[in-house]
Amino acid sequence: MSRIGRMPIAVPAGVTVDIAENNHVTVKGPKGTLERTLPSEMDIKLEGDEVIVTRPNDLKKMKSLHGLTRTLIHNMVVGVTDGYEKKLEVNGVGYRAAKSGNKLTLSLGYSHPVEMIDPEGIETVLDGQNLIIVKGIDKEGVCQKAVLEIINVLHPTEEAYLLDCDPENVEDRRPAIGNH
């Protein structure tokens, strides 16, 4: 059995998990509601205050789907209870960010500022002019906004870093750019 897939998912107080036909899972909690249709091959059961995911056989595909299904449900439970956040630090001479309503404006050395609108369920918050915090209940949405949309606006040789914790407590994790 998959090591990740066989672990039960604890459902905290204040969170409800509904499993409908075709493995359509709905998780409701204090921060919101998430819905997702998961692979129908997996057997998902709610037993007491735990969600158990089992697979029908030991084919390679089923083993892969087993861990994936369990992780997606766990991410939904964590999202509706604690939420997710990613921090980005943008460094460069003259680089800065500004926030107006749900619009994030980045000045990154282009001839024009780059404007991005926050998608539904995702919020960007500024801490100073160079620290962008992306928050939301959907882990996939937060990471997509942080990485695919904000970081990819920069040239590959420019500096933008994802920080998993406070920038004051993080060692320099910048990638080596240019000659060593």
C-alpha positions as CSV (number, residue, x, y, z in Angstrom):
1,M,0.0,0.0,0.0
2,S,1.1,3.6,-0.6
3,R,2.7,5.1,2.4
4,I,1.0,8.4,1.8
5,G,-2.3,6.9,0.6
6,R,-2.8,4.6,3.5
7,M,-2.6,7.4,6.1
8,P,-6.1,8.6,7.3
9,I,-7.0,12.2,6.9
10,A,-8.1,13.7,10.2
11,V,-11.2,16.0,9.9
12,P,-11.0,18.7,12.6
13,A,-14.0,20.1,14.4
14,G,-15.9,22.7,12.4
15,V,-15.1,21.0,9.0
16,T,-17.5,18.8,7.1
17,V,-16.6,16.4,4.3
18,D,-19.3,15.3,1.9
19,I,-18.5,12.5,-0.6
20,A,-21.1,12.2,-3.4
21,E,-21.3,9.8,-6.3
22,N,-18.4,9.6,-8.7
23,N,-16.1,10.7,-5.9
24,H,-17.2,14.4,-5.9
25,V,-15.7,15.6,-2.6
26,T,-17.0,18.8,-0.9
27,V,-15.1,20.2,2.1
28,K,-16.7,23.0,4.1
29,G,-14.8,24.8,6.9
30,P,-14.4,28.2,8.6
31,K,-12.5,29.8,5.7
32,G,-14.8,28.6,2.9
33,T,-15.8,25.7,0.7
34,L,-13.7,23.6,-1.8
35,E,-15.1,21.1,-4.3
36,R,-13.2,18.6,-6.4
37,T,-14.1,15.5,-8.5
38,L,-11.4,12.9,-7.7
39,P,-10.5,9.7,-9.6
40,S,-13.5,7.3,-9.6
41,E,-11.2,4.3,-9.3
42,M,-10.4,5.1,-5.7
43,D,-12.7,4.2,-2.8
44,I,-13.2,7.2,-0.4
45,K,-15.0,6.7,2.9
46,L,-15.8,8.9,5.8
47,E,-15.4,6.9,9.0
48,G,-16.1,9.0,12.1
49,D,-13.8,12.0,12.0
50,E,-11.4,10.5,9.5
51,V,-11.4,10.1,5.7
52,I,-9.9,6.8,4.4
53,V,-8.8,6.3,0.8
54,T,-8.3,2.8,-0.5
55,R,-7.4,1.4,-4.0
56,P,-8.9,-1.5,-5.8
57,N,-5.7,-3.3,-6.9
58,D,-1.9,-2.9,-7.0
59,L,-1.5,-1.7,-10.6
60,K,1.1,1.0,-11.0
61,K,-1.6,3.6,-12.0
62,M,-3.7,2.7,-9.0
63,K,-0.7,3.1,-6.7
64,S,-0.1,6.6,-8.2
65,L,-3.7,7.7,-7.9
66,H,-3.9,6.4,-4.3
67,G,-1.4,8.8,-2.9
68,L,-2.6,11.7,-5.2
69,T,-6.2,11.3,-4.1
70,R,-5.3,11.3,-0.4
71,T,-3.1,14.3,-0.8
72,L,-5.7,16.3,-2.7
73,I,-8.3,15.7,0.0
74,H,-5.8,16.6,2.8
75,N,-4.9,19.8,1.0
76,M,-8.6,20.7,0.8
77,V,-9.0,20.1,4.6
78,V,-6.0,22.2,5.4
79,G,-7.1,24.9,3.0
80,V,-10.5,25.4,4.6
81,T,-9.1,25.4,8.2
82,D,-5.8,27.3,7.9
83,G,-5.5,28.4,4.4
84,Y,-2.3,28.7,2.3
85,E,0.1,31.5,1.8
86,K,3.2,32.0,-0.3
87,K,5.7,34.9,0.1
88,L,7.6,36.4,-2.8
89,E,10.4,38.9,-2.4
90,V,11.2,41.0,-5.5
91,N,14.7,42.4,-5.6
92,G,16.1,44.8,-8.1
93,V,17.0,48.5,-8.5
94,G,13.7,50.4,-8.9
95,Y,11.6,47.2,-8.5
96,R,8.4,47.7,-6.5
97,A,4.9,46.6,-6.1
98,A,1.7,48.5,-5.4
99,K,-1.8,47.3,-4.6
100,S,-5.1,49.1,-5.5
101,G,-8.3,47.2,-4.7
102,N,-7.8,43.7,-6.3
103,K,-5.2,44.9,-8.8
104,L,-1.5,44.3,-8.2
105,T,0.8,46.6,-10.1
106,L,4.5,45.6,-10.5
107,S,7.2,48.0,-11.7
108,L,9.9,45.6,-12.9
109,G,12.1,47.6,-15.2
110,Y,9.9,47.2,-18.2
111,S,8.8,50.3,-20.2
112,H,5.3,49.9,-18.6
113,P,4.0,48.7,-15.3
114,V,2.6,45.1,-15.2
115,E,-0.9,44.9,-13.8
116,M,-2.5,41.7,-12.5
117,I,-6.0,41.2,-11.2
118,D,-6.4,38.8,-8.3
119,P,-8.5,35.7,-9.3
120,E,-11.6,34.8,-7.2
121,G,-10.5,33.1,-4.0
122,I,-6.9,34.4,-4.1
123,E,-5.7,37.5,-2.4
124,T,-2.4,39.4,-2.7
125,V,-1.1,41.5,0.2
126,L,1.9,43.8,0.2
127,D,4.3,44.1,3.1
128,G,6.4,47.0,2.1
129,Q,7.3,47.6,-1.6
130,N,9.0,44.4,-2.3
131,L,7.3,41.6,-0.4
132,I,4.2,40.1,-1.9
133,I,2.1,37.6,0.1
134,V,-0.3,35.4,-1.9
135,K,-3.1,34.0,0.3
136,G,-6.1,31.7,-0.3
137,I,-7.8,28.4,0.6
138,D,-6.9,26.5,-2.6
139,K,-3.2,25.4,-2.6
140,E,-3.2,24.9,-6.3
141,G,-4.5,28.4,-6.9
142,V,-2.1,30.1,-4.5
143,C,0.9,28.4,-6.1
144,Q,-0.3,29.1,-9.6
145,K,-0.8,32.8,-8.9
146,A,2.6,33.0,-7.0
147,V,4.7,31.1,-9.4
148,L,3.2,31.0,-12.9
149,E,1.8,34.5,-12.9
150,I,4.0,36.7,-10.7
151,I,7.4,35.1,-11.0
152,N,7.1,34.4,-14.7
153,V,6.6,38.1,-15.4
154,L,10.3,38.7,-14.7
155,H,13.0,37.8,-17.1
156,P,14.7,34.5,-16.2
157,T,17.8,36.2,-15.1
158,E,16.1,38.7,-12.8
159,E,15.6,38.0,-9.1
160,A,12.3,36.9,-7.5
161,Y,12.2,34.3,-4.8
162,L,9.6,32.2,-3.1
163,L,10.0,32.3,0.7
164,D,8.3,29.6,2.7
165,C,8.7,31.6,6.0
166,D,9.6,35.1,7.1
167,P,12.4,36.7,5.0
168,E,14.3,37.8,8.2
169,N,14.7,34.1,9.2
170,V,15.6,32.7,5.9
171,E,19.1,32.0,4.6
172,D,19.9,33.4,1.2
173,R,18.3,30.8,-1.2
174,R,18.9,32.7,-4.4
175,P,19.8,30.7,-7.4
176,A,23.3,31.2,-8.9
177,I,22.9,33.4,-11.9
178,G,25.8,33.8,-14.3
179,N,29.3,32.6,-13.6
180,H,30.2,31.0,-10.3
